[in-house]
Amino acid sequence: MSDRNLTAELLLGAYATGVFPMAESRDDPDIHWVDPRVRGVLPLDGFHMSRSLARRMRSGNYTATLDVEFEAIVDGCANREETWINGTIRELVIELHAMGHAHGFGVWSKGRLVGGMYGVALGGAFFGESMFSAATDGSKMSLAWAVDHLRRTGFVLYDTQFSSPHLASLGVAEVTRAVYRAALARALEASADITRVPLETDPQAVVQRITQTSYRG
């Protein structure tokens, strides 16, 4: 699809039907709709918190924010040799952020953004788009903060789109397209509000809540 035909509203409609956009590269002007036969889903009560990640978060050297420096988080995710985030996708997700549908979780250390992730919220579904690390475990910490906050604010589906050995180690499971679409339909009817409660600022509280349901060494 040409980028001239793609709007933020059309993008939201695509997510609601279970498809999402990608570009072949940063410089590819075309948008391709993706509908995987097998989908990655992270159960919000099934994040795998390793002991090393728990120790890092408990060290007191990190804090997190929600929707602070959103564009910097998107740019951090795109700052790699190969990226599916082209200029059009970047512009549209920033527009979705202004509309209240795209959100970014950032992890900070000594005033520096060291990791983050962003995604799109629709009903009780959160579509995780991308993550990045500028320091050890930066993306994992941002995901842990996101999972904790999404659980606390009523979300019921975390869509990772694909899976990988790395994501599987964090708790992501693969489901069929039919199972995913049924879960998506239920999630779109759910009442969730990412601003319902403030983001937890105490990393020890985040670790404690997550490890009550899953703890891996």
C-alpha positions in Angstrom: 0.0 0.0 0.0 1.3 3.5 -0.8 1.9 5.6 2.2 -0.4 8.3 0.7 -3.4 6.1 1.4 -2.5 5.2 5.0 -4.1 7.1 7.8 -4.0 6.7 11.6 -7.7 5.7 11.6 -7.1 3.1 8.9 -4.2 1.8 11.0 -6.4 1.4 14.0 -9.0 -0.5 11.9 -6.3 -2.8 10.7 -5.2 -3.7 14.3 -8.8 -4.4 15.2 -9.0 -7.0 12.5 -5.7 -8.6 13.5 -3.3 -7.3 10.9 -0.4 -4.8 11.3 1.9 -2.8 9.0 5.6 -3.3 8.3 8.0 -1.9 5.8 10.8 -3.9 4.2 13.3 -1.3 5.4 13.7 2.2 6.6 13.9 3.5 3.0 11.1 1.4 1.6 8.1 3.8 0.9 5.6 0.9 0.8 3.6 -0.5 3.7 2.9 -4.2 3.8 0.0 -5.7 5.8 1.0 -8.7 7.9 -1.3 -11.4 9.2 0.9 -14.2 10.7 -0.4 -17.8 10.5 1.1 -18.2 14.0 1.0 -15.3 16.4 3.1 -14.4 19.4 1.2 -13.6 22.6 2.6 -12.8 26.0 0.2 -13.8 28.8 0.1 -10.8 31.2 0.3 -13.2 34.2 3.1 -15.2 32.6 6.1 -12.9 32.2 9.3 -14.8 33.0 11.4 -12.8 35.4 14.9 -14.2 35.6 16.9 -13.8 38.9 19.4 -11.6 37.1 16.7 -9.3 35.8 15.1 -9.1 39.2 18.5 -8.2 40.7 19.1 -5.5 38.2 15.7 -3.9 38.7 16.1 -4.1 42.5 19.5 -2.4 42.4 17.9 1.0 42.6 19.7 2.3 39.5 16.7 2.4 37.2 13.3 4.1 37.0 10.6 4.0 34.4 8.2 6.4 32.7 5.1 6.2 30.6 4.7 8.4 27.5 7.7 10.5 28.3 10.0 11.2 25.3 7.8 9.0 23.1 9.5 9.9 19.9 12.9 9.1 21.4 11.6 5.6 22.3 10.3 5.1 18.7 13.6 6.3 17.3 15.5 4.0 19.7 13.5 1.1 18.3 14.3 2.1 14.7 18.0 2.8 15.4 19.4 -0.5 14.0 20.8 -1.7 10.7 17.6 -3.4 9.6 14.3 -1.9 10.7 10.7 -2.2 9.5 9.9 1.3 10.9 10.0 3.6 7.9 9.2 7.3 7.9 5.5 6.8 7.3 5.1 4.3 10.1 7.0 6.6 12.4 4.8 9.6 11.6 1.6 7.5 12.0 2.5 6.0 15.3 3.4 9.5 16.6 -0.1 10.6 15.4 -1.6 7.6 17.2 0.3 8.7 20.4 -1.3 12.2 20.1 -4.7 10.5 19.8 -4.1 8.4 22.9 -3.7 5.1 21.2 0.1 4.6 21.1 2.2 4.5 24.3 5.8 4.2 25.2 7.5 2.8 28.3 11.0 4.1 28.9 13.6 2.9 31.4 16.1 5.5 32.7 19.4 5.5 34.5 21.1 8.6 35.7 18.9 10.7 33.4 19.6 8.6 30.3 17.1 6.6 28.4 18.6 3.1 28.5 15.7 1.0 27.1 12.2 1.2 26.0 9.3 -0.2 24.1 6.1 1.1 22.5 2.9 -0.2 21.3 -0.7 0.5 20.3 -3.7 0.2 22.7 -7.2 -0.6 21.5 -9.8 -1.7 24.0 -8.2 -4.2 26.3 -5.6 -5.2 23.7 -2.0 -3.9 23.6 -0.1 -4.5 20.4 3.6 -4.5 21.3 5.4 -3.0 18.3 9.1 -2.8 19.2 11.7 -2.6 22.0 15.3 -1.4 22.3 18.2 -1.6 24.7 20.9 1.0 25.1 22.2 -0.8 28.2 22.1 -4.4 29.5 18.5 -5.6 30.0 17.0 -2.2 29.0 14.3 -3.7 26.8 13.6 -6.5 29.3 13.1 -4.0 32.1 10.8 -1.9 29.9 8.7 -5.0 29.0 8.5 -5.9 32.7 7.2 -2.4 33.6 4.8 -2.6 30.7 3.4 -6.0 31.6 2.9 -4.9 35.2 1.2 -1.7 34.3 -1.1 -3.2 31.6 -2.3 -5.8 34.1 -3.1 -3.1 36.6 -5.0 -1.1 34.1 -7.4 -3.7 32.8 -5.6 -5.1 29.6 -6.2 -8.7 28.8 -4.2 -9.3 25.6 -0.5 -8.5 24.9 0.2 -9.2 21.2 3.9 -9.5 20.4 3.0 -10.2 16.7 5.8 -12.8 16.3 7.8 -15.0 18.6 11.5 -15.7 18.8 13.8 -17.7 21.2 14.4 -14.4 23.0 10.7 -13.6 23.4 9.9 -17.2 24.3 12.4 -17.0 27.2 10.3 -14.1 28.5 7.1 -16.0 28.4 5.8 -15.4 24.9 3.7 -18.3 23.5 2.6 -19.0 19.9 -1.1 -19.4 19.1 -2.9 -20.1 15.8 -4.5 -17.3 13.9 -8.0 -18.5 14.9 -7.1 -18.6 18.6 -5.6 -15.2 18.3 -8.6 -13.6 16.6 -10.9 -15.0 19.2 -8.7 -13.6 22.0 -8.6 -10.3 20.1 -12.4 -10.1 19.8 -12.7 -10.6 23.5 -10.0 -8.1 24.3 -11.6 -5.4 22.1 -14.7 -5.6 24.3 -12.7 -5.3 27.5 -12.6 -2.1 29.5 -9.0 -0.9 29.9 -7.5 2.5 30.5 -3.8 2.9 30.6 -4.1 6.0 32.6 -6.4 4.3 35.2 -3.5 4.3 37.7 -0.1 5.9 37.6 2.9 3.9 36.5 4.6 2.1 39.4 7.7 4.0 40.2 9.1 1.4 42.6 10.9 -1.3 40.6 10.9 -3.6 43.7 7.1 -3.5 43.7 7.0 -4.4 40.0 9.4 -7.4 40.6 7.3 -8.6 43.5 4.1 -8.6 41.6 5.5 -10.3 38.6 7.4 -13.0 40.6 4.3 -13.9 42.5 3.1 -15.5 39.3 6.3 -16.5 37.5 9.9 -16.8 38.6 12.7 -18.3 36.6 16.4 -18.7 37.2 
